[in-house]
Amino acid sequence: MRKSYSRYTLIRYIIDAPLVGISYILSHRLDTGFGLWDRVTPPYLLMVLSLILWYLSASVSKLYRDRRSNKYSEEIVFIAYTLIIYSIFFSSVLFFFQQQVSYSRAFLLINVGFLFSFLVFTKYIIRKYLHTAIYQGRLYDNLLIVGATPAAYEFYETINKYYYYGYKCIGFIDDQKKAMNGCMYYGSVQQLSSVLKQERVDEVIVALPNGRTEQIQDCIEVCDYHKVRVRILPDIHQYSSSAVQVNNIGQLSVISIRALPLDKLENKLLKQAFDFLFALSFFVLIGWWLLPLIAVAIKLSSKGPVFFKQERWGLNNQQITCYKFRTMVEESSDTDADGKYLQARKDDPRITRIGAFLRKSNLDELPQFWNVLIGNMSVVGPRPHPTPLNIEAMHTVDNYMQRHLVKPGITGWAQVNGCRGETREPGSMQRRVNFDLYYIHRWTFWLDCQIILQTIINIFRGDQNAY
């Protein structure tokens, strides 16, 4: 796939050039007060400079990094991030040329608005083209996995489930023949060189146990000899199911297991300020009219209170009162005959008609913006679970209590990745916790923005696991 994907990457670079130029010309003509089709010649030197500044900004923001395995919402966030950098650079240039060219204050805003709209649309089309090409088998990387560890099995299942990542596993090698859900076995690790000679392999994923350092080094040397790209899939499940951070001390790589971004005071203050301003903006712009409408609909559709209050666990396992719109009949029970907690399930008879709509669209969670305002929840974070579910999961799910190292959120990384609904199936709660721990260990302000954007998209698109 290397040559084909290189062409795709080149298209992603080149197509932005006319978009920057068109945005500049349109904003120039609108700003000068002439019609769009009047013959007004813009200063082309500035247009060329705007193009240079765009690619400089994209280099700083790493906009063109390979993101085929990431959601489109992340690409939108990086477009916005790039545009912020571009605006700073371009406004400086306009200030420098203010004696030669006169632009109003609205020019840059119009220019950025056009550019954002064009970029979001074209990059979506390009992404869909990439997915189609991968689905048709015209654009993918052939992978070979070395080692049959749990990490290797999870990696194999992931690339099979998400075909649009653009990876196809042709098989695996390991000193012991094991079953890997239909993945072809090519023999022992010693056969790596012969496999690379016989098969077209674009990339080798080394997933051997950490203790086999000499064998890992041998695999790297074999891949270097055959000029095949190699990546290490560390077997770190024994330490933590969360994401980890790799740092360098001198020339040595060090894996940090418990380094949390939100332990830093500046990050904590940024998140708290964003939460407060976001929740306040919600009530000022939307909540004052939407919440009463939903409340009236609930009252007219069934008897009982509008709001549902439930005890849940927040930061450092502290008990909080979580607010939601009531979506079930008033007399419904939270426990079954054996005293076990009853999770909402598909076609649950306890859910009202308006409640089904609210749960499907996530609108039942809107009262939790009050929790954000009073400071016991965040806009984005691990979803808080009812106390009985916490007590049950803390004894059966690895690293479950680490979810409470940060404030719970109205939405979260697990939710936008499909981990919603019941957790009765084996491994479903563990998968949700793994996503939560990934978020906790990889938090950035831009990741929060991506999750919020993806949540809004899911509200309109719908979620099959929301019921």
N, C-alpha and C positions, 0 to 999 in steps of 0.2 A: 504493500500500500504506500510505501514511502514516497514514490514519485507522484502518485495520484493525490495523496494528502498534501504534498508540497504545493501542488497546483491549486488545491482548495485554499490553503493558507495564503498563497499569493493573491488569489481573488479577494480574500478578506482585506488584504492590505490595499490593493489597487482601487477597489470599488469606492473607498472612502474619499478618494481624491475628487472625483466629480461631484460628490455630495457636498463636500466643503465648498467647492467653487460655486455650485448652484445656490447654496444657502447664502453665501456672501453676496452674490448678484441680486438675489431676491430681497435680502434685507437692505441692500444699498438702495434699490429702487423704491422700496416702500418708505425708507427713511428720508429720501430726497423729495418725496411728495409727488413723484410722477407715477403714472400707471405702470403696471408690470411690463407692458410690451412697448413702452416708449424707448426711443433710442438714446439712452443715457449711458455713457461710458464710465464705468467705475474705475477707480485707481487700481490698476492690475498689479502694481507692486505690492500693495497691501493684501491683495488676494493671494499672491504667491507666498507672502509672509504668513498669512493665515493658514495656508496649507502646510508650511514648514512647522508652524507652531502646533498644528493638530497632531502631526506625527511625533513631535517632541513630547507633547502631553500624553499621547498613547503609549510612548515608550516609558514614561515615568509611571503611569498607572498600570502598565502591563496588560493593556486592553486586548492585544493580539495573542496572548498566551492560549495554549490549547485548552479549551473549556468544553469539549464535546461531552465529557462525562458529568458536566454540571448543568443545573437547571437554567432555563432561559432568563429567569428572574435575576440570577447572578450577573448575567451579561448586561442586563438593563442597568443594574446598580453600577457596574464598571463603566458603562457609557456615561452615566450621570457623573461619576467620579472624574472621568477624563474631561468632561465638559467644564467642571469646576476649575480644573487646572488650566484648561484652554482659555477660559474666561479671564483668569488672572494674567496669563501671558499676553493675550490679545489686548486687554485693556491697557496694559503697560505700553504696548506698541502704539495703540491709538493715542495715548497721551504723548508719546515721543513725536508723533507726526501731527500733532494738533495744529501746528502753524501751516502745514501744507494741505491738510484735508479736514473738513469740518463735518462731524457726525453728531447727531443728537444722542442723548443718554439712552434712548430706546433702541438704538442700532444694535448694540451688543446683545440685548435681551431678545430682539427679533431674530438675530443671527443664530443664537444658541437654541432658540425655540424651533426654528426650521431644522437645524442640524440634528437635534434630539429626535424629532419626528421622523426624519429621513433615515437616520441610523437604526432606530428601533425597528422600523418596517423592513429595511433591506436585510438587516442581520437576522431577522426572523425568517425571511424567505430563504436566505442562504443556509440557515440551520435546517430548515425543512428539506431543502435539496440534499444536504448532507445525510440526513436521516433516511431519505428515500434511496440514495445511492448505497448506503450501508445495508439497508434492508434487502436490496436487490443483489447484494453480493459484489458490487463494483468498487467498494471502498471500505476496506477493513484491514487490520493488522493481524497476521498470524502469530499466535503466542504459543510458547512451549513452557510448561510449568515444571520446575525441578523440585521435587519433594512433595509428599502427600500429607502435609501437616493440616491441622484444622484451619489455619489461616489460608492455605492453598485451596482447600475445599470451599471456604467462604468466598474467596476471590473468584473461583470458577463459577459458582452459582450466581454471583453478582453480574459478571459479564454476559452470562447466558440470559439472565432476566432482563437486563437493560442492553438490548442489542445495539441501540443507537450510540453506545460508547465507542463502537467501531472496533471491537476486539473479537477475534475468533480463536478459541483454544483448539489447537490441532491434536493435543495430547499431553501426557506427562511422563516423567521418568522418576523412578525411585528405586532404592535398593530392595524394597519389598513390594511385590505386586499387590495393590489394594484396589478396591472398588471406589471410583470417584464419579458416580452418577452418570455412567456412560462415556466418560472421557477415555480416549484411547491410551493404552499403556505401551510405551516404546522401549521398556527395559530399564536396566540399572543406570545409576548416575554416570558410570563409566562410559555409557553409550552416547553421551551428549555430543561428542565430536562427530560421530557417524550420523547421528540424527540431523545435525546441522548441515552435513554434506548432502544428505538424501532429500530433505524436505525444505520447502521455502519457509523460513522462520524469520519474521521481522523483529521479534523481541523475545527474550528469555526472562521468565520470572523465577528467580531463585527463592524458594520458600522452605529451605532446609532448616532444621532446628538450630538454635543459636550455638549449641555446643560443637557443631561440626564445622568449625571455622576453616580448617584446612581444605575440606571438600568444597566449601563455599568459594574460597579463593581459587581453587582449581577450576571451578565452573566459570568464574569471571575471566580467567586467563584463556580458557577455551573460546569463550564468546568474543574476547578481544582478538584472538587469532583469526576467527571467522568473520570479524567485522560485523557482529550482530549486537544490537543494543541489549543491555542487560539491566534489570532492576531487581533490588532486594526487597522481598516481602518479609519483614521481620516477624518472627513468631513470638509476639509479646503478650499473648492472651494470658500467660501465666502471671503477668504482673498486673494487668488491668485490661478491662474491656473498653476503656475509654480511648480517645485519641491521645497521642503522645507528642512531645515536642523534641526535636533533635537539634542540639546546639553543639558548637565547637569550643573546646578549651585547648588552645594551641592547635595542634594537628589531630587531636583526638575528638571523635564524635561521642557526645554524651546524651543519653535519652533521659528526658525529664518527665516523670510520671505525674507529679502533683503540682506542677507549675501552672497556676491559674491566672489568666489575664485580668480577671475581675478582682484579684487580690491587690492590684495596683490602685492607689488612691485616685489617680487621674482618670483611669478607666471607670472606676466606680462612680465618681462624680459625674462623668459624661453620661453614663447610662441613667443615673437618677434624674439628671436634668432633662434628658430626652424623654424619659417616662412621664415626668410631670407635665412637660409642655405638650406632649402628644395626647395625653389623657385630657388635659384642659382644653386643647383644640377640638377634641372629639365632642365634648359637652357643649362648647360654644357654637360649633358649626353644624353638628349632626344630632347629638344626643338630645338637645332641648325639644326637637320635634319628632324624632324617630322613636325614642323610648316611650313617650305617651301613646303613640299609635300602636306599638306592639302591646303595651299594657291593656289598652282598650280591646284589642283583638283577643287577648287571653281571657279577659273577663267575660266577653260575649260568647266565647266558645266553650267554656267549662267553669264549673264552680271551684272556688278556692282562691288563695292569694295569688298575686301577680308574680311575686318574687319567691325564689327557692333558696334557702340558706342551708349551707352544709359545712360541717367541720372538716377541714383539711390541714395538711402540714405545709408550712412555709419554710423560710430560711432557718437553717440550723434546727430543723424538726419542731419549730414552734407552731402551736396550733393557731390557725386563722379561720375566720368565718368567710367563706367564699360565696359570692352572690351570683345568682343566675336567674333568668326568666324561668318560671315554672313551665315544664313541657309535658308533665304527666298528670294523670287524674289525682285529685287530692287524697283519695283514700289508698293510693298505691303504697306497697311496702318495699323497703330497701333490702329486706332479707327473705330468704326462702324458709321452708319448713324446718330445715336443719340449722338455721341461724347463720348461713353463709350469705355474704353480700351479693345482691342481685345486680349484675351489670346490665345496662341497656343493651338489648339485642335487636337484630333485624326483625321488623314486624312485631315489635313488643306491644302487647295489648294495653300496657299502662300509658303509652304515649298518646297524647291528644292529636287531633288533626292539625291544629295550628302549631303544636309542639313538634310534630314531624318536620314541618317546614322550617321552623326555627333551628332545629338541630342540624338539618341538612345544609342550611346556609350559614351556620355558626352564629346566627344572631342571638341565640340564647345566652351567649357568653358576654354580650355587651355590658351588662351591669357590673362586670368585673373591672371596668375602667374606674369605678369607685374604689375598688381595692387598690388600683394603681395610684390613685390620687392620695389615699391615706397611707401609702407606703409599704403595704405588706405583700404586694404583687408587682410584677413588671409587665410591660407590654409583651416582651419576648422572653421566654425561659421554659424550663421543663413544666409541663402541665401538672398542676397539683391533683393528687388522687385522694379519694375519700379515705378516712382513717382506717376502716376495715380492710381496704385493698392494700394500704401501706403495710399494715401489720402482717398480712398474708404474704406479700411480695418480699418483705425484708428478710424472710427466712428461706426463700426459694430462688431469688434472683441475685446473681453476682453483682456486687458493687451498687446495689439498689439505693442505699442511703446516701451515696455521693450526689444524688440528684438534688439534695437539699443544701448543697454548698453555695447555691445562689438562690435568689428569689424565684418563685414559680411565675409562669407567664400565662397570658391570655392565649397566646399561640406559641408554637415552638418548632424546633428543627425536626423533631419526630413527627409532628402533625403534618407538616408540609411534605414530608417524605412518605406519607400514606399510613403511618402508625396511629390509627384512630379506631374507635369502636371497641369491641370486646377483646379481651386478652386471655381467652380460655384456651386457645390452641397452644401446644408446647412451644416455647421459644418466643412467643409473640411479645410478652412483657420484656424479656431480655433484649429483644431487638429494639424495642422502644427505649429502654434504658441506655443501650449503646449509642443511639442517636443523641439522647440527652447529654451523655457524657462527652460525646464529640463536640457538642455545642459549648459545654462548660469549658473544655480545654482549648477550644479554637475560637473563642469569642472575639469578634471585632464589631465595631460600630456598623461597618458595611454588611456584615453577616446579618445583623438585626434588620437592616433596611431590606435585605434580600428576602428574609423570612416574612416581613410585613407585606412586601409586594406579592410574594407567592401566595400568602393567605388571602389577599384581596382577589387575586386571579381565581383561586379555588372557590371563593364565595360565588362567583358568577359561573364558573365552569362546573361546579358540583364535585362532590367527593363520594365515591361508592362506599367508603367505610364510615361515612357520617350517617348515623341513625340513632 
